[in-house]
Amino acid sequence: MKRKTFIIISILIMFVVLVLSLLSNQEFTVLMNIIVKPMAILGEGLRNLSLSGTFGNLLAWVIYLLISLLPIFLLGIFYHKYHTFHHEDILLLILSIILFISIYYMINPHKLSLMTYWSLSPFIMMLIIAYVALKFLKMANQAHKRKLAKYCSYLLFLIVVSFLFTSAYLLIYCSIKSIGNIQNDMNTIASSLDMTKAIIIIQYMIQALPYFLGAVITNQLIILLSFFQKNPYASDIVSLLQHITHLSCQSIALMVILQVIIQGICVIAGNYITINNVQFFIPLTPLLFVLAVLLMSKIIYENIQLKKDNELFI
């Protein structure tokens, strides 16, 4: 994505995380229940609608059947469009059956154990994710090179968003909540409070930094794929790969240096700190990523040089 788009998405994610951090624990729990456990909320809503009267009961049954049969409707649409079934389409039939049974029990929760009641929503979500993943793999396996690069760009975009959200969550949400807990602690010494806050912020900055840099590097890979779609032998690809490698090496160096600095601060200012929550960071995964990019860069560079040599003979 372009730099302007990247900055806008980063700001929006930071704003959302900031709003979440300002919610009380009770408000945040309610919001998480809505997001993570929608089936329980749906069942409660249909139960209240059914008890509201004859019309409400009829409407609740209609909604119940429509939601339960929705996967079968999708299956029919796919068959009408492609005139064939695939193995992963069986999950739609299973999903329809599970929805029909689970919504009934969500409307009547007294017939379920508490663990089953709260486990149904994650199970249905995993069924949906499994179907989407298998369908995506089927499409990717049958796609040509340009389309496959497009699919990779979509996945890389999701990775960028998830990295940005994780970094914002660590930097904003976790630091605000941790500072709030320190301030509410009656045993915290007033003279060490400011130093403790600074250490907390620095700690979460170090934890958030790899994810933010990962988002920046992954965004560069999206640009790289756009070059591949236009011309896989363009000279700009090699220079961009070298830029990504250089950026990755700088990122690892920065993370390691910051880790040394925070450890040094804790040693020097030990008398003024009331917590000891520094994490020891070994950048094995970033190092593997850099080596993979280096290897890909050399392979692409050699292919481009080989193509140029072949053109000289022709």
Number of C-alpha atoms within 10 A of each C-alpha: 16 10 11 9 10 16 11 11 16 19 14 12 20 20 14 13 21 17 12 17 18 13 12 10 11 9 12 14 12 12 14 12 15 14 12 14 18 17 26 22 16 16 21 17 14 22 19 15 18 18 12 12 11 11 12 16 16 13 15 21 15 12 12 19 15 13 15 21 19 16 21 18 15 14 18 13 12 15 14 10 9 8 9 9 12 11 10 15 20 12 18 20 18 14 23 20 15 17 23 17 12 23 22 17 19 23 21 13 18 10 11 13 9 10 8 13 18 18 13 21 20 14 14 17 16 12 17 15 12 14 19 14 13 16 16 12 13 14 14 17 10 10 14 10 12 14 14 17 19 17 17 16 21 13 13 20 18 14 17 26 19 16 22 25 23 21 28 26 22 21 24 22 20 17 22 19 13 15 18 12 11 19 15 10 10 9 9 15 15 12 10 15 17 14 16 23 21 13 23 24 19 19 21 22 19 23 20 21 22 20 21 23 21 20 25 19 19 21 23 21 21 22 16 20 21 18 17 17 14 10 12 16 17 14 14 14 22 20 13 17 21 16 14 23 20 13 17 22 16 13 20 19 13 15 19 16 12 17 20 13 13 17 15 12 12 18 11 10 13 14 10 16 22 17 14 11 10 17 13 10 12 12 14 10 9 16 14 11 16 20 15 12 18 17 12 14 20 14 13 19 19 13 14 18 14 12 12 13 11 10 9 8 6 6
